Amino acid sequence: MNLCIQNIEVVSKDHRKILDQFSLDIGSGEVHVIMGPNGTGKSTLSKVIMGSHDYSVVSGDILYNDESILDKDIDER
């Protein structure tokens, strides 16, 4: 299993840019920790991966096992 986030740009409902050109590649069996100060987008990233309607991916892609999940419903992700 592999999760690959490729240069995503994410905006909120009120069109504020939250993530800009963020990339991350997590290979099978790997564990990654995302740390940073409040307001840097850690929780937003999780919500975007899960398909929250509070955010929109303007550009980039999120791949799980080399398949885009952006067009999938929350329960499919």
N, C-alpha and C positions, 0 to 999 in steps of 0.2 A: 504494500500500500504506500502511496506517495501523495503528498499534498504540495502543490506548486502554485504559489501566488505570483503572478507576473505583472509587475508595473501597474498595480491598480490605483486608480484615482477615485476617491469616494467623497460624495457630498451628502449633506443632511437634507431634510425636507425643506429647510429654508435656504438651500443652495450654498451653505457654507462648506468650503473644502475642509475635509477632516483628515483624509490620507492622501498623500501626493506621491505617485510613482513608488509605491511600496512593493517590495518583492521578498519572497521567502520560499525556500525549498526544504521540505521535511521528508527525508527518505524513510523507507520501511525500517522500523525498529529504532529510529532516532527519537530523542526527546529534546525539545527546545523550550526555553523559557523566555518570555517576552517581559522585559522590565522597563520602567521609565517613570518619570514624574506624572502626576495627575494631569489629565487633559491632553495626552499625547496620542491617544487613539487605540490603546490596548483593548478596552472593552468594545469599542466600535469595530475593531477587526474581527472579534469573535462574533458579533452580531451580523456583520456583513457575510462572513463565511456561512452562517446559519440561515441567511436569507431574510433578515429583518426588513420590514417595509419602511422603516424609519430612515434608511440610507439607500443611496443609488450608486452603483458602480458606473462611473462615466467612461472609464477606459481601463484596459487591461483585462485579465482573466484569472479565474481560480479553477485550477485543474485538480481533480482527484482521480488517481490512476489514469492519467493522461486524457481524461474526459472533463469538459467544462461543466461546472455545476451551476453557473449563473442563471441558466434558464430552468433549473429544477425547482420544484416546490420545496418548502421547508421540510416536509416529512420524507422527501427523497434524498435530501442532503445528508 
